[in-house]
Amino acid sequence: MSSKFLNPQVGRCFLIQIRTKIHPTPAKVEFIQGRSAIGKPAAFEPVRMVIEKGKSYSWCSCGASKKQPFCDGSHRKVNETVPEGQDKFAPLRFVCEETRTVHMCMCKSSSNRPFCDGTHQQLAKSS
């Protein structure tokens, strides 16, 4: 992967498969296939965790997973209720090239998915 996938917060992490449309779209993300709506918030604060080198992760974009912040396949059931022609939910898959501590987005509205960018603070104030 090229350096355009690097993020200062997470160091050498990169996206290996993206099936998510992010709004607004950051320039460093490239879409491979499909689109995804912005999911319901699972929480209004990030989850701090260690991401392991070489391990593949699937971040939940729908907010319905019971294994937050990761996907458990709940988006399939949620997608059954999405009207035809509207964006569907799909997990965002990524791998880290080094073990790092990161803050994973739980509000599902980050412009830096799957990582927190502080958007939850504005969402919490408005809800």
C-alpha positions as a printed Julia matrix, in Angstrom:
127×3 Matrix{Float64}:
   0.0    0.0    0.0
   1.16   3.5   -0.65
   1.83   6.13   2.0
  -1.52   7.8    1.25
  -3.07   5.18   3.54
  -0.95   6.16   6.55
  -2.49   8.05   9.41
  -0.41   9.89  12.04
  -2.65   8.59  14.84
  -2.23   4.95  13.92
   1.2    4.93  12.31
   1.53   2.15   9.79
  -2.09   0.99   9.6
  -3.77   0.75   6.25
  -7.08  -0.26   4.8
  -7.06  -3.54   2.91
 -10.65  -3.59   1.78
 -13.1   -0.76   1.94
 -16.78  -1.21   1.28
 -17.7    2.04   2.92
 -18.65   5.45   1.61
 -17.44   8.03   4.07
 -19.07  11.44   4.22
 -17.22  13.7    3.93
 -14.69  11.68   1.98
 -11.1   12.13   3.15
  -8.59  12.24   0.28
  -6.48   9.45   1.82
  -9.22   6.83   1.43
  -9.84   4.97  -1.8
 -13.06   3.05  -2.4
 -12.8   -0.48  -3.7
 -16.46  -1.42  -4.05
 -19.88  -0.64  -2.72
 -21.11   2.07  -0.41
 -22.19   2.29   3.19
 -24.51   4.59   5.07
 -23.47   6.23   8.33
 -24.63   3.93  11.12
 -26.29   4.59  14.44
 -23.89   5.5   17.26
 -22.86   2.6   19.48
 -21.47   5.15  21.99
 -20.47   8.8   22.15
 -16.86   8.1   23.07
 -14.09   6.14  21.37
 -12.68   2.81  22.49
  -8.96   2.84  23.2
  -7.35  -0.45  22.24
  -4.21  -2.11  20.95
  -4.27  -3.12  17.28
  -1.85  -5.96  16.57
   0.67  -6.05  13.74
  -0.5   -8.09  10.74
  -3.94  -8.9   12.15
  -7.0   -8.18   9.99
  -9.88  -6.25  11.59
 -13.43  -5.55  10.4
 -14.84  -2.33  11.89
 -18.63  -2.15  12.32
 -20.16   0.65  10.24
 -23.83   0.02  11.08
 -23.66   0.39  14.87
 -25.69  -2.79  15.52
 -22.83  -5.21  16.24
 -22.72  -6.79  19.69
 -18.89  -6.96  19.37
 -18.27  -3.19  19.06
 -16.23  -1.68  17.58
 -15.92  -4.73  15.35
 -18.36  -6.37  12.96
 -20.39  -9.44  13.93
 -22.45  -9.55  10.72
 -25.41  -7.56  12.12
 -25.32  -5.28   9.07
 -26.92  -8.05   6.99
 -30.1   -7.88   9.09
 -29.99  -4.06   9.18
 -29.58  -3.97   5.37
 -32.91  -5.82   4.98
 -34.64  -2.67   6.24
 -32.74  -0.22   4.0
 -34.93   0.96   1.09
 -33.83  -0.01  -2.43
 -31.4    2.49  -3.93
 -30.11   3.76  -0.58
 -26.64   3.12   0.79
 -26.15  -0.25   2.52
 -23.92  -1.12   5.46
 -20.7   -3.12   5.21
 -17.7   -3.52   7.52
 -14.51  -1.56   6.89
 -11.58  -3.98   6.81
  -8.03  -2.94   7.76
  -4.61  -4.25   8.86
  -1.84  -2.59  10.88
   1.83  -2.97   9.91
   2.87  -2.4   13.52
   1.27  -2.92  16.91
  -0.29   0.41  18.01
  -2.67   1.85  20.56
  -5.56   3.53  18.74
  -8.91   5.15  19.49
 -11.62   3.36  17.51
 -14.7    5.34  16.45
 -17.91   4.28  18.17
 -20.2    7.1   16.96
 -19.89   5.8   13.36
 -19.64   9.38  12.0
 -15.87   9.95  12.01
 -14.3   11.43   8.89
 -11.32   9.2    9.68
 -13.11   5.85   9.89
 -12.46   3.47  11.6
 -10.5    5.79  13.9
 -11.92   8.52  16.12
 -11.65  12.14  14.95
 -13.65  13.72  17.78
 -16.97  13.93  15.9
 -18.7   12.18  18.83
 -18.3   15.37  20.89
 -20.54  17.35  18.52
 -23.02  14.47  18.24
 -23.3   14.08  22.01
 -24.04  17.81  22.4
 -26.81  17.7   19.79
 -28.56  14.6   21.13
